[in-house]
Amino acid sequence: MSTDTILLEAKGVDYEIQTPSGKQSLVLKEVNLSLKDGETLAILGPTGCGKSTLMRILLGLVRPTRGKVYYRGQLIKGLIPKAGVVFQNYALFPWFSVSQNIELALAGNHLEKREIKERVKKAIEKGGLIGFEEALPKELSLGFKQRVNIARALVIDPEILFMDEPFSGLDILSAESLRHDITQLLLDKQQPVDSSIFITHHILEAVFMANRIVVMGTEPGHIRSVIPNDLPFPRDPYSIPFQGFAEKIHDTIANVLIPQGSSTLKTQGLSGRVEPLPSVEIGDVMGLLNSIKDHGGALDIFEFSQEMNRTFAKVLVLIKAAEILDLIETPHHKVLLTELGKEVVQATWKRKKEILRQQLSGLSVIKSVVGLLEHSEEKKLDKDVILEQLAIILPKEDPKKIFGAILSWCQFAGMLMYDGSKHIVELRHT
């Protein structure tokens, strides 16, 4: 449980960088933020909003251009004491064992060998690494490499644990296990560390771990909203209160992005099942349809994979793309053209685009993006706003890959336009 004691506080923080042309560019503007003793703070926001820069400023690794940061009421002039840091990059020395990599964090602390050994042992226990003490990084899965990274941050007995998207590169089960373990560690009052700041793109991650959720925006990076999370621990992601609060965060972010369209936005992507577009070129989908036609209207999936010299996994992704557009059906291991698929194969390019536009308009993820654009004043938005929306509705997917697929398909269908120099997405009316 957090107290009213403020451990860390940023007041009026701005941060500027100099561009190659010599101009000053504002990265962060008027950031006011505090971390209380015993509190876990989640920072949500799209790529480019300055989340990692803010964390480095709070750590004392980077000095703000304007404003000040205080640790226990004292102005910081360098790296804050007793800070454990977990970055996305594991940065493990490949020739050192797990124990040796963890021990490196104690270098320069002038501790006795016995105390170093004892601290490393405790960190290995906290990190769930018992039995892996002498393993080399190359022998570990990504999940266990991150556990070493976390154990290395804990070995110094930190007062605050800083984590920059610590679960983003992990598989679902590894990420879930680590989230649970770290949450339990922060709640354990027998442990030195009970305060944390972590960066994430995932709302469910923030709701599961945080006492307060900070939502950031872009151009320049700033704090849009700070939302208290009073759900009791342990938190059940499948419980009605948890899901209700997660929906509240969805709505809050949607209202901040585009207040006048929040109710429509919810029906166009934030409720119900949202399926991502497979990351394939629409031209490849058309090529698949033509191949099916050339094979007499039916393909064997395995034979097609060999014939095209593609991995089976890539062929399945291509088939999935055509299937969600209702252009093919897949009984057993066969691929058949639907009536609509047959029409597409025979149609002119103009008619192909019309059919594709009709099919894309029925997909939830497209509805969500189009809904954002329709309710913007000029029917156009910055790319980062779209990326933020995709990160919200598809938290386990890479928003950049999904954005690329949406753009490719919708440009082909004449639904969207994109200005790459300004990073602006615009709704195209036909």
TORKOL-4160 file (C-alpha; in steps of 0.2 Angstrom, whole numbers, padded with zeros to 4 digits, m for minus):
430
<pt num="1" X="0000" Y="0000" Z="0000"/>
<pt num="2" X="0007" Y="0017" Z="m0005"/>
<pt num="3" X="0009" Y="0031" Z="0008"/>
<pt num="4" X="0008" Y="0050" Z="0006"/>
<pt num="5" X="0027" Y="0051" Z="0006"/>
<pt num="6" X="0033" Y="0057" Z="m0010"/>
<pt num="7" X="0049" Y="0048" Z="m0016"/>
<pt num="8" X="0051" Y="0056" Z="m0033"/>
<pt num="9" X="0044" Y="0071" Z="m0041"/>
<pt num="10" X="0045" Y="0081" Z="m0058"/>
<pt num="11" X="0040" Y="0099" Z="m0058"/>
<pt num="12" X="0037" Y="0108" Z="m0074"/>
<pt num="13" X="0049" Y="0097" Z="m0084"/>
<pt num="14" X="0053" Y="0102" Z="m0102"/>
<pt num="15" X="0066" Y="0093" Z="m0113"/>
<pt num="16" X="0072" Y="0099" Z="m0130"/>
<pt num="17" X="0084" Y="0092" Z="m0143"/>
<pt num="18" X="0094" Y="0100" Z="m0157"/>
<pt num="19" X="0089" Y="0093" Z="m0174"/>
<pt num="20" X="0102" Y="0091" Z="m0188"/>
<pt num="21" X="0097" Y="0107" Z="m0196"/>
<pt num="22" X="0101" Y="0116" Z="m0179"/>
<pt num="23" X="0083" Y="0119" Z="m0174"/>
<pt num="24" X="0077" Y="0115" Z="m0156"/>
<pt num="25" X="0063" Y="0102" Z="m0155"/>
<pt num="26" X="0053" Y="0100" Z="m0140"/>
<pt num="27" X="0051" Y="0082" Z="m0134"/>
<pt num="28" X="0043" Y="0084" Z="m0117"/>
<pt num="29" X="0032" Y="0099" Z="m0111"/>
<pt num="30" X="0027" Y="0104" Z="m0094"/>
<pt num="31" X="0028" Y="0087" Z="m0086"/>
<pt num="32" X="0022" Y="0086" Z="m0068"/>
<pt num="33" X="0023" Y="0069" Z="m0060"/>
<pt num="34" X="0026" Y="0061" Z="m0043"/>
<pt num="35" X="0029" Y="0044" Z="m0036"/>
<pt num="36" X="0024" Y="0040" Z="m0018"/>
<pt num="37" X="0032" Y="0027" Z="m0007"/>
<pt num="38" X="0025" Y="0010" Z="m0010"/>
<pt num="39" X="0017" Y="0015" Z="m0026"/>
<pt num="40" X="0018" Y="0007" Z="m0044"/>
<pt num="41" X="0016" Y="0020" Z="m0058"/>
<pt num="42" X="0012" Y="0014" Z="m0076"/>
<pt num="43" X="0016" Y="0026" Z="m0090"/>
<pt num="44" X="0005" Y="0023" Z="m0106"/>
<pt num="45" X="0008" Y="0031" Z="m0122"/>
<pt num="46" X="0011" Y="0029" Z="m0141"/>
<pt num="47" X="0028" Y="0028" Z="m0149"/>
<pt num="48" X="0037" Y="0045" Z="m0149"/>
<pt num="49" X="0028" Y="0053" Z="m0134"/>
<pt num="50" X="0044" Y="0053" Z="m0124"/>
<pt num="51" X="0040" Y="0039" Z="m0112"/>
<pt num="52" X="0058" Y="0033" Z="m0111"/>
<pt num="53" X="0065" Y="0051" Z="m0111"/>
<pt num="54" X="0055" Y="0055" Z="m0096"/>
<pt num="55" X="0061" Y="0039" Z="m0087"/>
<pt num="56" X="0079" Y="0044" Z="m0090"/>
<pt num="57" X="0075" Y="0061" Z="m0083"/>
<pt num="58" X="0067" Y="0054" Z="m0068"/>
<pt num="59" X="0082" Y="0042" Z="m0065"/>
<pt num="60" X="0094" Y="0057" Z="m0067"/>
<pt num="61" X="0103" Y="0050" Z="m0082"/>
<pt num="62" X="0097" Y="0065" Z="m0093"/>
<pt num="63" X="0095" Y="0083" Z="m0087"/>
<pt num="64" X="0079" Y="0092" Z="m0091"/>
<pt num="65" X="0080" Y="0108" Z="m0102"/>
<pt num="66" X="0068" Y="0117" Z="m0090"/>
<pt num="67" X="0060" Y="0111" Z="m0073"/>
<pt num="68" X="0067" Y="0101" Z="m0059"/>
<pt num="69" X="0066" Y="0083" Z="m0052"/>
<pt num="70" X="0067" Y="0080" Z="m0033"/>
<pt num="71" X="0071" Y="0064" Z="m0024"/>
<pt num="72" X="0065" Y="0063" Z="m0006"/>
<pt num="73" X="0063" Y="0082" Z="m0007"/>
<pt num="74" X="0081" Y="0085" Z="m0013"/>
<pt num="75" X="0085" Y="0092" Z="m0030"/>
<pt num="76" X="0094" Y="0078" Z="m0040"/>
<pt num="77" X="0110" Y="0082" Z="m0049"/>
<pt num="78" X="0115" Y="0065" Z="m0056"/>
<pt num="79" X="0109" Y="0047" Z="m0055"/>
<pt num="80" X="0097" Y="0045" Z="m0040"/>
<pt num="81" X="0102" Y="0033" Z="m0027"/>
<pt num="82" X="0095" Y="0015" Z="m0024"/>
<pt num="83" X="0087" Y="0014" Z="m0042"/>
<pt num="84" X="0086" Y="m0002" Z="m0051"/>
<pt num="85" X="0084" Y="m0001" Z="m0069"/>
<pt num="86" X="0076" Y="m0014" Z="m0082"/>
<pt num="87" X="0078" Y="m0009" Z="m0100"/>
<pt num="88" X="0070" Y="m0018" Z="m0115"/>
<pt num="89" X="0088" Y="m0023" Z="m0121"/>
<pt num="90" X="0094" Y="m0037" Z="m0109"/>
<pt num="91" X="0112" Y="m0031" Z="m0111"/>
<pt num="92" X="0120" Y="m0047" Z="m0104"/>
<pt num="93" X="0138" Y="m0051" Z="m0106"/>
<pt num="94" X="0138" Y="m0067" Z="m0117"/>
<pt num="95" X="0154" Y="m0074" Z="m0109"/>
<pt num="96" X="0148" Y="m0072" Z="m0091"/>
<pt num="97" X="0136" Y="m0084" Z="m0082"/>
<pt num="98" X="0120" Y="m0079" Z="m0074"/>
<pt num="99" X="0128" Y="m0076" Z="m0057"/>
<pt num="100" X="0142" Y="m0066" Z="m0065"/>
<pt num="101" X="0130" Y="m0055" Z="m0075"/>
<pt num="102" X="0120" Y="m0051" Z="m0059"/>
<pt num="103" X="0136" Y="m0048" Z="m0049"/>
<pt num="104" X="0142" Y="m0035" Z="m0061"/>
<pt num="105" X="0128" Y="m0023" Z="m0054"/>
<pt num="106" X="0138" Y="m0023" Z="m0037"/>
<pt num="107" X="0154" Y="m0018" Z="m0045"/>
<pt num="108" X="0161" Y="m0002" Z="m0037"/>
<pt num="109" X="0150" Y="m0004" Z="m0021"/>
<pt num="110" X="0165" Y="m0009" Z="m0010"/>
<pt num="111" X="0156" Y="m0024" Z="m0003"/>
<pt num="112" X="0164" Y="m0039" Z="0005"/>
<pt num="113" X="0164" Y="m0055" Z="m0005"/>
<pt num="114" X="0153" Y="m0064" Z="0007"/>
<pt num="115" X="0140" Y="m0050" Z="0006"/>
<pt num="116" X="0141" Y="m0050" Z="m0013"/>
<pt num="117" X="0138" Y="m0069" Z="m0014"/>
<pt num="118" X="0123" Y="m0067" Z="m0002"/>
<pt num="119" X="0115" Y="m0053" Z="m0012"/>
<pt num="120" X="0118" Y="m0062" Z="m0029"/>
<pt num="121" X="0110" Y="m0078" Z="m0021"/>
<pt num="122" X="0095" Y="m0068" Z="m0015"/>
<pt num="123" X="0093" Y="m0059" Z="m0032"/>
<pt num="124" X="0093" Y="m0076" Z="m0041"/>
<pt num="125" X="0079" Y="m0082" Z="m0029"/>
<pt num="126" X="0069" Y="m0066" Z="m0032"/>
<pt num="127" X="0071" Y="m0068" Z="m0051"/>
<pt num="128" X="0066" Y="m0086" Z="m0051"/>
<pt num="129" X="0083" Y="m0092" Z="m0058"/>
<pt num="130" X="0088" Y="m0106" Z="m0046"/>
<pt num="131" X="0096" Y="m0119" Z="m0055"/>
<pt num="132" X="0102" Y="m0107" Z="m0069"/>
<pt num="133" X="0116" Y="m0099" Z="m0059"/>
<pt num="134" X="0130" Y="m0105" Z="m0070"/>
<pt num="135" X="0121" Y="m0105" Z="m0087"/>
<pt num="136" X="0127" Y="m0093" Z="m0101"/>
<pt num="137" X="0115" Y="m0081" Z="m0109"/>
<pt num="138" X="0115" Y="m0091" Z="m0125"/>
<pt num="139" X="0107" Y="m0106" Z="m0116"/>
<pt num="140" X="0092" Y="m0095" Z="m0109"/>
<pt num="141" X="0076" Y="m0091" Z="m0117"/>
<pt num="142" X="0070" Y="m0073" Z="m0119"/>
<pt num="143" X="0060" Y="m0075" Z="m0104"/>
<pt num="144" X="0074" Y="m0081" Z="m0093"/>
<pt num="145" X="0086" Y="m0068" Z="m0100"/>
<pt num="146" X="0074" Y="m0054" Z="m0094"/>
<pt num="147" X="0073" Y="m0063" Z="m0077"/>
<pt num="148" X="0092" Y="m0061" Z="m0076"/>
<pt num="149" X="0090" Y="m0042" Z="m0081"/>
<pt num="150" X="0077" Y="m0040" Z="m0067"/>
<pt num="151" X="0088" Y="m0050" Z="m0055"/>
<pt num="152" X="0103" Y="m0038" Z="m0059"/>
<pt num="153" X="0092" Y="m0023" Z="m0055"/>
<pt num="154" X="0086" Y="m0031" Z="m0039"/>
<pt num="155" X="0103" Y="m0036" Z="m0032"/>
<pt num="156" X="0107" Y="m0018" Z="m0027"/>
<pt num="157" X="0092" Y="m0018" Z="m0015"/>
<pt num="158" X="0084" Y="m0003" Z="m0024"/>
<pt num="159" X="0071" Y="0008" Z="m0017"/>
<pt num="160" X="0063" Y="0011" Z="m0034"/>
<pt num="161" X="0062" Y="m0001" Z="m0049"/>
<pt num="162" X="0062" Y="0007" Z="m0066"/>
<pt num="163" X="0056" Y="m0004" Z="m0080"/>
<pt num="164" X="0055" Y="0001" Z="m0099"/>
<pt num="165" X="0043" Y="m0011" Z="m0107"/>
<pt num="166" X="0050" Y="m0026" Z="m0098"/>
<pt num="167" X="0038" Y="m0038" Z="m0106"/>
<pt num="168" X="0036" Y="m0032" Z="m0124"/>
<pt num="169" X="0048" Y="m0045" Z="m0132"/>
<pt num="170" X="0041" Y="m0060" Z="m0123"/>
<pt num="171" X="0029" Y="m0073" Z="m0127"/>
<pt num="172" X="0012" Y="m0072" Z="m0118"/>
<pt num="173" X="0015" Y="m0085" Z="m0105"/>
<pt num="174" X="0033" Y="m0079" Z="m0100"/>
<pt num="175" X="0026" Y="m0061" Z="m0099"/>
<pt num="176" X="0011" Y="m0066" Z="m0088"/>
<pt num="177" X="0023" Y="m0076" Z="m0077"/>
<pt num="178" X="0035" Y="m0061" Z="m0075"/>
<pt num="179" X="0021" Y="m0049" Z="m0072"/>
<pt num="180" X="0014" Y="m0059" Z="m0058"/>
<pt num="181" X="0031" Y="m0062" Z="m0050"/>
<pt num="182" X="0036" Y="m0043" Z="m0050"/>
<pt num="183" X="0019" Y="m0038" Z="m0044"/>
<pt num="184" X="0021" Y="m0050" Z="m0029"/>
<pt num="185" X="0038" Y="m0044" Z="m0026"/>
<pt num="186" X="0032" Y="m0026" Z="m0025"/>
<pt num="187" X="0018" Y="m0031" Z="m0013"/>
<pt num="188" X="0030" Y="m0040" Z="m0002"/>
<pt num="189" X="0034" Y="m0028" Z="0013"/>
<pt num="190" X="0049" Y="m0039" Z="0018"/>
<pt num="191" X="0058" Y="m0033" Z="0002"/>
<pt num="192" X="0067" Y="m0017" Z="0001"/>
<pt num="193" X="0059" Y="m0012" Z="m0016"/>
<pt num="194" X="0040" Y="m0008" Z="m0015"/>
<pt num="195" X="0040" Y="0007" Z="m0027"/>
<pt num="196" X="0040" Y="0006" Z="m0046"/>
<pt num="197" X="0038" Y="0016" Z="m0062"/>
<pt num="198" X="0036" Y="0006" Z="m0078"/>
<pt num="199" X="0033" Y="0010" Z="m0096"/>
<pt num="200" X="0020" Y="0000" Z="m0106"/>
<pt num="201" X="0009" Y="0000" Z="m0122"/>
<pt num="202" X="m0003" Y="m0012" Z="m0114"/>
<pt num="203" X="m0018" Y="m0007" Z="m0105"/>
<pt num="204" X="m0021" Y="m0024" Z="m0096"/>
<pt num="205" X="m0003" Y="m0024" Z="m0091"/>
<pt num="206" X="m0005" Y="m0007" Z="m0083"/>
<pt num="207" X="m0022" Y="m0011" Z="m0074"/>
<pt num="208" X="m0014" Y="m0028" Z="m0067"/>
<pt num="209" X="0001" Y="m0019" Z="m0059"/>
<pt num="210" X="m0001" Y="m0001" Z="m0056"/>
<pt num="211" X="m0009" Y="0010" Z="m0042"/>
<pt num="212" X="m0010" Y="0025" Z="m0054"/>
<pt num="213" X="m0010" Y="0025" Z="m0073"/>
<pt num="214" X="m0002" Y="0040" Z="m0083"/>
<pt num="215" X="m0008" Y="0042" Z="m0100"/>
<pt num="216" X="0004" Y="0052" Z="m0111"/>
<pt num="217" X="0001" Y="0061" Z="m0128"/>
<pt num="218" X="0013" Y="0067" Z="m0142"/>
<pt num="219" X="0018" Y="0083" Z="m0151"/>
<pt num="220" X="0026" Y="0086" Z="m0139"/>
<pt num="221" X="0026" Y="0073" Z="m0126"/>
<pt num="222" X="0015" Y="0078" Z="m0111"/>
<pt num="223" X="0004" Y="0070" Z="m0098"/>
<pt num="224" X="m0014" Y="0069" Z="m0104"/>
<pt num="225" X="m0022" Y="0061" Z="m0089"/>
<pt num="226" X="m0017" Y="0052" Z="m0072"/>
<pt num="227" X="m0030" Y="0038" Z="m0067"/>
<pt num="228" X="m0030" Y="0031" Z="m0050"/>
<pt num="229" X="m0032" Y="0012" Z="m0049"/>
<pt num="230" X="m0040" Y="0006" Z="m0033"/>
<pt num="231" X="m0043" Y="m0012" Z="m0038"/>
<pt num="232" X="m0038" Y="m0023" Z="m0023"/>
<pt num="233" X="m0024" Y="m0035" Z="m0025"/>
<pt num="234" X="m0022" Y="m0049" Z="m0030"/>
<pt num="235" X="m0031" Y="m0044" Z="m0047"/>
<pt num="236" X="m0040" Y="m0056" Z="m0058"/>
<pt num="237" X="m0039" Y="m0050" Z="m0076"/>
<pt num="238" X="m0055" Y="m0060" Z="m0079"/>
<pt num="239" X="m0066" Y="m0052" Z="m0066"/>
<pt num="240" X="m0080" Y="m0040" Z="m0070"/>
<pt num="241" X="m0072" Y="m0026" Z="m0059"/>
<pt num="242" X="m0055" Y="m0028" Z="m0068"/>
<pt num="243" X="m0063" Y="m0029" Z="m0086"/>
<pt num="244" X="m0074" Y="m0014" Z="m0081"/>
<pt num="245" X="m0059" Y="m0003" Z="m0076"/>
<pt num="246" X="m0049" Y="m0008" Z="m0091"/>
<pt num="247" X="m0064" Y="m0002" Z="m0102"/>
<pt num="248" X="m0064" Y="0014" Z="m0092"/>
<pt num="249" X="m0046" Y="0016" Z="m0097"/>
<pt num="250" X="m0050" Y="0013" Z="m0115"/>
<pt num="251" X="m0064" Y="0026" Z="m0114"/>
<pt num="252" X="m0053" Y="0039" Z="m0106"/>
<pt num="253" X="m0040" Y="0037" Z="m0119"/>
<pt num="254" X="m0053" Y="0038" Z="m0133"/>
<pt num="255" X="m0060" Y="0054" Z="m0125"/>
<pt num="256" X="m0044" Y="0062" Z="m0124"/>
<pt num="257" X="m0039" Y="0058" Z="m0142"/>
<pt num="258" X="m0056" Y="0063" Z="m0149"/>
<pt num="259" X="m0069" Y="0069" Z="m0136"/>
<pt num="260" X="m0084" Y="0072" Z="m0149"/>
<pt num="261" X="m0083" Y="0054" Z="m0156"/>
<pt num="262" X="m0080" Y="0043" Z="m0140"/>
<pt num="263" X="m0097" Y="0034" Z="m0140"/>
<pt num="264" X="m0095" Y="0030" Z="m0159"/>
<pt num="265" X="m0077" Y="0025" Z="m0157"/>
<pt num="266" X="m0082" Y="0012" Z="m0144"/>
<pt num="267" X="m0094" Y="0003" Z="m0155"/>
<pt num="268" X="m0081" Y="0004" Z="m0169"/>
<pt num="269" X="m0067" Y="m0006" Z="m0162"/>
<pt num="270" X="m0066" Y="m0005" Z="m0143"/>
<pt num="271" X="m0079" Y="m0017" Z="m0139"/>
<pt num="272" X="m0081" Y="m0035" Z="m0145"/>
<pt num="273" X="m0068" Y="m0046" Z="m0153"/>
<pt num="274" X="m0055" Y="m0036" Z="m0164"/>
<pt num="275" X="m0045" Y="m0047" Z="m0176"/>
<pt num="276" X="m0029" Y="m0040" Z="m0183"/>
<pt num="277" X="m0025" Y="m0039" Z="m0202"/>
<pt num="278" X="m0011" Y="m0052" Z="m0207"/>
<pt num="279" X="0005" Y="m0043" Z="m0212"/>
<pt num="280" X="0004" Y="m0047" Z="m0230"/>
<pt num="281" X="0004" Y="m0037" Z="m0246"/>
<pt num="282" X="m0013" Y="m0036" Z="m0255"/>
<pt num="283" X="m0005" Y="m0040" Z="m0271"/>
<pt num="284" X="0000" Y="m0057" Z="m0264"/>
<pt num="285" X="m0018" Y="m0061" Z="m0259"/>
<pt num="286" X="m0023" Y="m0057" Z="m0277"/>
<pt num="287" X="m0009" Y="m0069" Z="m0283"/>
<pt num="288" X="m0016" Y="m0082" Z="m0272"/>
<pt num="289" X="m0033" Y="m0081" Z="m0279"/>
<pt num="290" X="m0026" Y="m0082" Z="m0297"/>
<pt num="291" X="m0016" Y="m0097" Z="m0292"/>
<pt num="292" X="m0032" Y="m0106" Z="m0285"/>
<pt num="293" X="m0041" Y="m0102" Z="m0302"/>
<pt num="294" X="m0026" Y="m0109" Z="m0312"/>
<pt num="295" X="m0027" Y="m0125" Z="m0302"/>
<pt num="296" X="m0045" Y="m0128" Z="m0306"/>
<pt num="297" X="m0053" Y="m0118" Z="m0292"/>
<pt num="298" X="m0045" Y="m0129" Z="m0278"/>
<pt num="299" X="m0027" Y="m0129" Z="m0270"/>
<pt num="300" X="m0019" Y="m0141" Z="m0258"/>
<pt num="301" X="m0011" Y="m0131" Z="m0244"/>
<pt num="302" X="0004" Y="m0142" Z="m0242"/>
<pt num="303" X="0007" Y="m0143" Z="m0261"/>
<pt num="304" X="0005" Y="m0125" Z="m0264"/>
<pt num="305" X="0018" Y="m0121" Z="m0250"/>
<pt num="306" X="0031" Y="m0132" Z="m0259"/>
<pt num="307" X="0026" Y="m0125" Z="m0276"/>
<pt num="308" X="0029" Y="m0107" Z="m0271"/>
<pt num="309" X="0044" Y="m0111" Z="m0261"/>
<pt num="310" X="0037" Y="m0103" Z="m0245"/>
<pt num="311" X="0037" Y="m0109" Z="m0228"/>
<pt num="312" X="0021" Y="m0116" Z="m0222"/>
<pt num="313" X="0019" Y="m0103" Z="m0209"/>
<pt num="314" X="0020" Y="m0089" Z="m0222"/>
<pt num="315" X="0007" Y="m0098" Z="m0233"/>
<pt num="316" X="m0005" Y="m0100" Z="m0218"/>
<pt num="317" X="m0004" Y="m0081" Z="m0215"/>
<pt num="318" X="m0008" Y="m0077" Z="m0234"/>
<pt num="319" X="m0022" Y="m0089" Z="m0233"/>
<pt num="320" X="m0029" Y="m0081" Z="m0217"/>
<pt num="321" X="m0028" Y="m0064" Z="m0226"/>
<pt num="322" X="m0039" Y="m0070" Z="m0240"/>
<pt num="323" X="m0051" Y="m0080" Z="m0228"/>
<pt num="324" X="m0055" Y="m0065" Z="m0217"/>
<pt num="325" X="m0060" Y="m0056" Z="m0233"/>
<pt num="326" X="m0072" Y="m0070" Z="m0237"/>
<pt num="327" X="m0063" Y="m0073" Z="m0254"/>
<pt num="328" X="m0058" Y="m0091" Z="m0250"/>
<pt num="329" X="m0064" Y="m0106" Z="m0239"/>
<pt num="330" X="m0053" Y="m0119" Z="m0231"/>
<pt num="331" X="m0061" Y="m0136" Z="m0229"/>
<pt num="332" X="m0048" Y="m0148" Z="m0222"/>
<pt num="333" X="m0031" Y="m0145" Z="m0231"/>
<pt num="334" X="m0040" Y="m0138" Z="m0247"/>
<pt num="335" X="m0041" Y="m0120" Z="m0252"/>
<pt num="336" X="m0057" Y="m0115" Z="m0262"/>
<pt num="337" X="m0063" Y="m0099" Z="m0270"/>
<pt num="338" X="m0079" Y="m0092" Z="m0263"/>
<pt num="339" X="m0092" Y="m0085" Z="m0275"/>
<pt num="340" X="m0085" Y="m0068" Z="m0270"/>
<pt num="341" X="m0067" Y="m0074" Z="m0273"/>
<pt num="342" X="m0072" Y="m0080" Z="m0291"/>
<pt num="343" X="m0080" Y="m0063" Z="m0294"/>
<pt num="344" X="m0064" Y="m0054" Z="m0289"/>
<pt num="345" X="m0053" Y="m0065" Z="m0300"/>
<pt num="346" X="m0064" Y="m0061" Z="m0316"/>
<pt num="347" X="m0067" Y="m0043" Z="m0311"/>
<pt num="348" X="m0059" Y="m0027" Z="m0318"/>
<pt num="349" X="m0046" Y="m0018" Z="m0307"/>
<pt num="350" X="m0059" Y="m0005" Z="m0303"/>
<pt num="351" X="m0072" Y="m0019" Z="m0298"/>
<pt num="352" X="m0058" Y="m0028" Z="m0288"/>
<pt num="353" X="m0055" Y="m0012" Z="m0278"/>
<pt num="354" X="m0074" Y="m0009" Z="m0275"/>
<pt num="355" X="m0076" Y="m0027" Z="m0268"/>
<pt num="356" X="m0061" Y="m0025" Z="m0257"/>
<pt num="357" X="m0067" Y="m0009" Z="m0250"/>
<pt num="358" X="m0083" Y="m0017" Z="m0246"/>
<pt num="359" X="m0075" Y="m0031" Z="m0237"/>
<pt num="360" X="m0063" Y="m0021" Z="m0228"/>
<pt num="361" X="m0076" Y="m0009" Z="m0221"/>
<pt num="362" X="m0084" Y="m0024" Z="m0212"/>
<pt num="363" X="m0068" Y="m0028" Z="m0202"/>
<pt num="364" X="m0067" Y="m0021" Z="m0184"/>
<pt num="365" X="m0050" Y="m0015" Z="m0184"/>
<pt num="366" X="m0053" Y="m0005" Z="m0200"/>
<pt num="367" X="m0069" Y="0002" Z="m0192"/>
<pt num="368" X="m0059" Y="0008" Z="m0178"/>
<pt num="369" X="m0047" Y="0017" Z="m0188"/>
<pt num="370" X="m0060" Y="0024" Z="m0200"/>
<pt num="371" X="m0070" Y="0029" Z="m0185"/>
<pt num="372" X="m0056" Y="0040" Z="m0178"/>
<pt num="373" X="m0053" Y="0048" Z="m0195"/>
<pt num="374" X="m0072" Y="0052" Z="m0198"/>
<pt num="375" X="m0073" Y="0060" Z="m0181"/>
<pt num="376" X="m0058" Y="0071" Z="m0183"/>
<pt num="377" X="m0061" Y="0089" Z="m0189"/>
<pt num="378" X="m0052" Y="0087" Z="m0206"/>
<pt num="379" X="m0054" Y="0069" Z="m0208"/>
<pt num="380" X="m0035" Y="0067" Z="m0206"/>
<pt num="381" X="m0024" Y="0062" Z="m0191"/>
<pt num="382" X="m0006" Y="0060" Z="m0186"/>
<pt num="383" X="0001" Y="0042" Z="m0188"/>
<pt num="384" X="0005" Y="0041" Z="m0170"/>
<pt num="385" X="m0014" Y="0044" Z="m0165"/>
<pt num="386" X="m0018" Y="0028" Z="m0176"/>
<pt num="387" X="m0003" Y="0019" Z="m0168"/>
<pt num="388" X="m0010" Y="0023" Z="m0151"/>
<pt num="389" X="m0027" Y="0017" Z="m0156"/>
<pt num="390" X="m0020" Y="0000" Z="m0163"/>
<pt num="391" X="m0010" Y="m0002" Z="m0147"/>
<pt num="392" X="m0026" Y="0000" Z="m0137"/>
<pt num="393" X="m0037" Y="m0012" Z="m0146"/>
<pt num="394" X="m0024" Y="m0025" Z="m0150"/>
<pt num="395" X="m0012" Y="m0025" Z="m0135"/>
<pt num="396" X="m0003" Y="m0041" Z="m0140"/>
<pt num="397" X="0001" Y="m0036" Z="m0157"/>
<pt num="398" X="0014" Y="m0024" Z="m0165"/>
<pt num="399" X="0005" Y="m0008" Z="m0169"/>
<pt num="400" X="0017" Y="m0004" Z="m0183"/>
<pt num="401" X="0015" Y="m0020" Z="m0192"/>
<pt num="402" X="m0004" Y="m0018" Z="m0191"/>
<pt num="403" X="m0003" Y="0000" Z="m0196"/>
<pt num="404" X="0007" Y="m0006" Z="m0211"/>
<pt num="405" X="m0005" Y="m0019" Z="m0216"/>
<pt num="406" X="m0020" Y="m0007" Z="m0214"/>
<pt num="407" X="m0012" Y="0006" Z="m0225"/>
<pt num="408" X="m0007" Y="m0006" Z="m0239"/>
<pt num="409" X="m0024" Y="m0014" Z="m0240"/>
<pt num="410" X="m0034" Y="0003" Z="m0238"/>
<pt num="411" X="m0023" Y="0012" Z="m0250"/>
<pt num="412" X="m0026" Y="m0001" Z="m0263"/>
<pt num="413" X="m0045" Y="m0001" Z="m0260"/>
<pt num="414" X="m0045" Y="0018" Z="m0261"/>
<pt num="415" X="m0050" Y="0021" Z="m0243"/>
<pt num="416" X="m0035" Y="0030" Z="m0236"/>
<pt num="417" X="m0021" Y="0042" Z="m0241"/>
<pt num="418" X="m0004" Y="0044" Z="m0232"/>
<pt num="419" X="0008" Y="0058" Z="m0233"/>
<pt num="420" X="0025" Y="0050" Z="m0228"/>
<pt num="421" X="0034" Y="0066" Z="m0226"/>
<pt num="422" X="0021" Y="0073" Z="m0213"/>
<pt num="423" X="0016" Y="0056" Z="m0206"/>
<pt num="424" X="m0002" Y="0061" Z="m0209"/>
<pt num="425" X="m0016" Y="0048" Z="m0213"/>
<pt num="426" X="m0031" Y="0055" Z="m0222"/>
<pt num="427" X="m0048" Y="0047" Z="m0226"/>
<pt num="428" X="m0052" Y="0046" Z="m0244"/>
<pt num="429" X="m0069" Y="0049" Z="m0250"/>
<pt num="430" X="m0074" Y="0040" Z="m0266"/>
